[in-house]
């Protein structure tokens, strides 16, 4: 190995806890040698996924059964620094992106070469496309059955996933409504071509939808949950679809107990549907979605918003998670490593 330093830092969940900060610990380990089919990557940037990070540290991600200690973080982009003897597709210096769970919040990672994907440059923008943008594309098309000439509503539209969803819905030829909570976010949505921007701090979402969209919304891409979810269900058009992509309003606290009428009577009379989206359960669409997004990005058809707030080093990740949960971000939150 040619690294000057011999050890690296990574973030682990040492125990389950209600909040991310209480669960984590930074550990230092020797930089590994690559196994024959592995490459060693020096991570440059990691994508921050506060909702997933919080839920996994509570032991509430149903499709993984983990016992602490376990590694944290998902998507990372970096540079190949060593290759195993059987690896032919990569060489030292290649820029690569990885989306393996546990590979993100660390300075170096050893990973099977099959799980890395070569990109032009190791930039934060790439982490907005993979897996965040991929999730937006697959959720809209496969789960939401996105068409053209429809009304599409994206909640938390200026966030990492939301701002990609807005553009994809516009590219498909739809009228797009975006919700956000500040003028700065509203400005970003304007630049992305959003047709109607609703700042929920100054306007009432339900009122706007009832007055301006009396025929309802055909497709909702919801990342927020709680009252926003209820309002969106109430305002679905005939045969409208609501895709649950997340529920960030509930990640920071315990889930709210709901004591109100069940929603099937709302769905039944308009033949509407509520569908959950979870990327690991739609794996077969990932490669095609990734290639299409990269093509849109490289041909300047897709704008990428990375939040300008700087988070540097493994030590900054807890603050980045907190910042994202607070809803202040504009675009994808990325930590430099």
Phi and psi in degrees as a GROMACS rama.xvg file:
@    title "Ramachandran Plot"
@    xaxis  label "Phi"
@    yaxis  label "Psi"
@TYPE xy
-104.341  4.01126  UNK-2
-64.5336  144.513  UNK-3
-71.2694  -41.9972  UNK-4
-87.5576  152.537  UNK-5
-105.786  -14.5087  UNK-6
-125.389  164.046  UNK-7
-141.59  163.415  UNK-8
-108.037  146.201  UNK-9
-144.25  163.457  UNK-10
-104.501  131.972  UNK-11
-126.318  159.329  UNK-12
-91.8799  110.899  UNK-13
-84.1345  -18.9046  UNK-14
-158.433  162.785  UNK-15
-78.5754  142.537  UNK-16
-155.361  160.041  UNK-17
-65.6667  -35.7652  UNK-18
-119.425  154.164  UNK-19
-55.3663  -47.446  UNK-20
-58.1408  -37.278  UNK-21
-76.604  -16.1363  UNK-22
-91.8773  -21.1197  UNK-23
-98.2109  163.277  UNK-24
-153.405  144.955  UNK-25
-95.8057  129.337  UNK-26
-121.157  155.138  UNK-27
-117.049  132.816  UNK-28
-136.405  159.619  UNK-29
-68.6817  144.497  UNK-30
-69.0305  125.929  UNK-31
-77.3864  162.006  UNK-32
-87.4845  147.726  UNK-33
-76.2874  138.689  UNK-34
-69.894  167.467  UNK-35
-51.3742  -37.2026  UNK-36
-103.036  14.3197  UNK-37
-105.362  161.195  UNK-38
-123.961  152.705  UNK-39
-104.863  128.019  UNK-40
-116.576  133.593  UNK-41
-91.103  108.093  UNK-42
-66.7773  134.195  UNK-43
-102.097  -39.7327  UNK-44
-139.885  146.065  UNK-45
-124.991  139.112  UNK-46
-79.1234  141.789  UNK-47
-103.018  126.567  UNK-48
-123.899  81.2303  UNK-49
-59.8584  -39.6078  UNK-50
-63.2311  -52.1555  UNK-51
-61.7258  -44.0837  UNK-52
-58.7143  -43.3242  UNK-53
-66.9726  -46.2326  UNK-54
-65.9692  -38.1839  UNK-55
-70.0379  -31.579  UNK-56
-75.9071  -13.3077  UNK-57
-94.1895  -7.78989  UNK-58
75.869  28.7991  UNK-59
-111.523  20.6509  UNK-60
-97.8718  108.533  UNK-61
-63.9202  -28.2477  UNK-62
-90.823  1.34605  UNK-63
-126.5  137.463  UNK-64
-114.345  92.2974  UNK-65
-109.309  148.299  UNK-66
-120.803  125.741  UNK-67
-60.501  150.599  UNK-68
-80.4351  145.319  UNK-69
-143.178  157.309  UNK-70
-75.1616  153.995  UNK-71
-122.615  167.054  UNK-72
89.9154  154.804  UNK-73
-124.837  -88.5291  UNK-74
-76.6305  139.667  UNK-75
-145.649  150.913  UNK-76
-127.87  138.345  UNK-77
-164.727  -154.982  UNK-78
-128.98  137.61  UNK-79
-70.8375  127.095  UNK-80
-113.523  -12.9833  UNK-81
-159.819  148.176  UNK-82
-128.447  144.152  UNK-83
-70.9176  161.812  UNK-84
-65.4201  -22.9105  UNK-85
-94.1736  0.00727583  UNK-86
-86.7659  124.195  UNK-87
-115.338  -19.0456  UNK-88
-84.0347  -14.3941  UNK-89
-125.974  152.606  UNK-90
-136.922  163.055  UNK-91
-56.8354  133.299  UNK-92
102.182  -15.8708  UNK-93
-63.2842  140.766  UNK-94
-87.7962  129.689  UNK-95
-138.147  154.029  UNK-96
-119.787  143.648  UNK-97
-131.49  148.561  UNK-98
-132.023  32.965  UNK-99
-85.2456  134.405  UNK-100
-59.8946  131.769  UNK-101
94.3275  -5.93459  UNK-102
-96.0744  -2.7058  UNK-103
-88.3945  -53.8148  UNK-104
-88.2071  66.3921  UNK-105
-158.552  155.261  UNK-106
-81.2313  -30.858  UNK-107
-134.388  150.473  UNK-108
-143.368  143.144  UNK-109
-102.181  125.711  UNK-110
-144.388  147.153  UNK-111
-59.3046  133.263  UNK-112
-55.7435  -29.2592  UNK-113
-64.4428  -21.523  UNK-114
-94.1799  2.87457  UNK-115
-107.91  153.067  UNK-116
-132.366  128.541  UNK-117
-75.7494  135.512  UNK-118
-128.414  168.45  UNK-119
-66.8847  -39.2032  UNK-120
-151.433  145.743  UNK-121
-84.4664  81.4753  UNK-122
-117.138  157.552  UNK-123
-60.1242  -30.216  UNK-124
-57.2869  -36.0971  UNK-125
-59.2891  -34.4484  UNK-126
-72.8784  -15.8172  UNK-127
-80.8206  -25.9399  UNK-128
-82.5868  -38.5829  UNK-129
-128.653  118.857  UNK-130
-95.8488  1.34175  UNK-131
-58.7724  -53.428  UNK-132
-64.911  -37.2015  UNK-133
-59.5562  -42.7695  UNK-134
-59.9238  -44.8257  UNK-135
-60.5998  -45.2099  UNK-136
-65.5194  -48.0899  UNK-137
-67.7537  -40.1527  UNK-138
-62.5099  -44.6643  UNK-139
-66.4595  -47.3526  UNK-140
-81.9408  -47.6057  UNK-141
-83.6753  -41.256  UNK-142
-91.0632  -43.8318  UNK-143
-84.6043  -8.79008  UNK-144
48.6676  50.1138  UNK-145
-58.7193  134.729  UNK-146
-118.001  -158.941  UNK-147
-114.621  164.696  UNK-148
56.801  34.6683  UNK-149
-116.974  169.426  UNK-150
-96.9817  120.419  UNK-151
-116.262  130.325  UNK-152
-112.137  126.444  UNK-153
-114.829  120.77  UNK-154
-90.1801  157.103  UNK-155
48.4028  47.2236  UNK-156
-68.8703  -17.9746  UNK-157
-95.7899  6.07368  UNK-158
-80.3743  -178.822  UNK-159
-58.4418  -47.8365  UNK-160
-80.016  -42.1535  UNK-161
-59.0802  -43.7834  UNK-162
-70.0998  -23.4528  UNK-163
-76.7556  -41.9974  UNK-164
-59.1651  -41.9838  UNK-165
-55.8997  -48.7199  UNK-166
-68.5053  -38.5111  UNK-167
-66.2661  -38.3912  UNK-168
-67.463  -36.3354  UNK-169
-68.4283  -44.0556  UNK-170
-61.2949  -27.5797  UNK-171
-82.9252  -2.11729  UNK-172
88.6007  36.1339  UNK-173
-109.803  162.896  UNK-174
-88.0748  121.02  UNK-175
-113.669  127.214  UNK-176
-103.347  134.73  UNK-177
-125.884  134.142  UNK-178
-101.553  145.973  UNK-179
-156.664  177.418  UNK-180
-123.16  14.0629  UNK-181
-156.388  162.666  UNK-182
-66.4972  -35.5657  UNK-183
-61.3772  -44.6932  UNK-184
-66.522  -38.7481  UNK-185
-60.0129  -38.9735  UNK-186
-63.828  -42.3605  UNK-187
-60.2104  -45.466  UNK-188
-64.0232  -34.5644  UNK-189
-63.2099  -45.2617  UNK-190
-63.6049  -28.2962  UNK-191
-86.1719  -1.16976  UNK-192
90.3592  17.064  UNK-193
-61.2989  133.022  UNK-194
-78.08  -37.3213  UNK-195
-138.301  118.426  UNK-196
-103.66  124.552  UNK-197
-113.515  110.373  UNK-198
-84.7014  109.047  UNK-199
-68.5203  -10.7963  UNK-200
-81.9628  -22.5257  UNK-201
-115.963  -14.004  UNK-202
-131.113  154.619  UNK-203
-93.4016  116.908  UNK-204
-56.3763  -47.6232  UNK-205
-61.3215  -43.7938  UNK-206
-61.3538  -47.9776  UNK-207
-59.6317  -47.402  UNK-208
-64.1109  -42.9258  UNK-209
-63.4076  -42.362  UNK-210
-77.4984  -46.0295  UNK-211
-93.6219  -19.3326  UNK-212
-131.038  63.75  UNK-213
-61.2273  -23.0486  UNK-214
-87.9009  -0.318787  UNK-215
89.1797  -179.849  UNK-216
-108.514  132.779  UNK-217
-78.6989  -37.5518  UNK-218
-141.056  125.995  UNK-219
-114.266  132.291  UNK-220
-111.932  98.1198  UNK-221
-108.175  123.822  UNK-222
-111.589  -0.512101  UNK-223
-101.666  -52.7671  UNK-224
85.9309  -163.357  UNK-225
50.2395  -134.088  UNK-226
-62.2626  -31.0638  UNK-227
-62.5229  -43.2102  UNK-228
-59.7843  -48.2732  UNK-229
-58.3696  -45.4242  UNK-230
-62.1461  -42.1997  UNK-231
-64.847  -40.7977  UNK-232
-60.2464  -43.7809  UNK-233
-63.9655  -25.7391  UNK-234
-108.382  18.6334  UNK-235
-71.8912  144.15  UNK-236
-77.3476  171.977  UNK-237
-58.4569  130.592  UNK-238
60.772  25.8483  UNK-239
-72.4621  155.445  UNK-240
-124.597  133.088  UNK-241
-114.328  123.218  UNK-242
-103.777  121.81  UNK-243
-85.8647  108.275  UNK-244
-99.7433  -19.3641  UNK-245
177.995  -179.365  UNK-246
-151.731  67.1466  UNK-247
-61.2024  -23.2101  UNK-248
-65.7883  -16.1719  UNK-249
-112.114  -3.94166  UNK-250
-67.6574  -35.1055  UNK-251
-76.869  -19.9202  UNK-252
-127.709  178.97  UNK-253
-70.3011  152.923  UNK-254
-64.352  138.184  UNK-255
-69.295  136.444  UNK-256
-78.5195  127.307  UNK-257
-105.237  120.026  UNK-258
-122.802  82.469  UNK-259
-150.836  169.768  UNK-260
-56.6413  146.956  UNK-261
-65.9324  157.171  UNK-262
-90.3791  -0.793269  UNK-263
-64.5869  -28.675  UNK-264
-69.7344  -25.6647  UNK-265
-74.049  -37.2655  UNK-266
-75.8591  -40.4084  UNK-267
-59.5352  -49.7062  UNK-268
-70.8126  -17.4516  UNK-269
-115.118  5.18529  UNK-270
53.4721  40.6059  UNK-271
-92.0131  169.579  UNK-272
-143.924  151.068  UNK-273
-115.888  126.244  UNK-274
-128.304  137.691  UNK-275
-90.0142  144.575  UNK-276
-124.105  130.141  UNK-277
-139.971  116.461  UNK-278
-53.6294  -43.953  UNK-279
-59.0885  -19.8035  UNK-280
-91.2742  2.2253  UNK-281
-128.472  32.9114  UNK-282
-54.0788  -34.2258  UNK-283
-65.1982  -13.9084  UNK-284
-98.0509  -4.13382  UNK-285
-64.6685  -47.4641  UNK-286
-62.9577  -47.3401  UNK-287
-63.609  -41.1558  UNK-288
-64.6947  -42.5078  UNK-289
-61.0794  -46.4121  UNK-290
-64.6986  -39.6585  UNK-291
-68.3888  -39.9277  UNK-292
-66.0865  -43.0033  UNK-293
-60.8558  -40.0593  UNK-294
-63.5028  -44.7389  UNK-295
-61.504  -39.6794  UNK-296
-68.4144  -48.3073  UNK-297
-68.9286  -20.5579  UNK-298
-101.331  16.7  UNK-299
60.1952  29.5392  UNK-300
-95.8363  -8.09519  UNK-301
-130.863  126.232  UNK-302
-95.5625  139.482  UNK-303
-110.281  127.826  UNK-304
-108.586  115.764  UNK-305
-106.641  129.183  UNK-306
-58.4341  132.744  UNK-307
-73.8757  -12.1633  UNK-308
-64.5067  129.909  UNK-309
-92.1155  127.07  UNK-310
-122.372  119.384  UNK-311
-124.883  124.472  UNK-312
93.5606  157.771  UNK-313
-55.8562  -35.2034  UNK-314
-63.7317  -21.3773  UNK-315
-88.299  -7.48519  UNK-316
-66.582  -38.0688  UNK-317
-60.2767  -40.6557  UNK-318
-67.0354  -36.2827  UNK-319
-65.8784  -39.2358  UNK-320
-63.8713  -45.5188  UNK-321
-60.9175  -43.5895  UNK-322
-60.9942  -43.594  UNK-323
-67.0056  -40.9354  UNK-324
-65.4818  -26.2842  UNK-325
-74.0298  -13.3286  UNK-326
80.4941  13.7571  UNK-327
-84.2733  -12.7806  UNK-328
-70.0821  149.55  UNK-329
-124.552  98.858  UNK-330
94.4612  -169.691  UNK-331
-75.899  135.395  UNK-332
-91.7033  126.855  UNK-333
-130.367  140.578  UNK-334
-108.249  132.649  UNK-335
-80.774  139.369  UNK-336
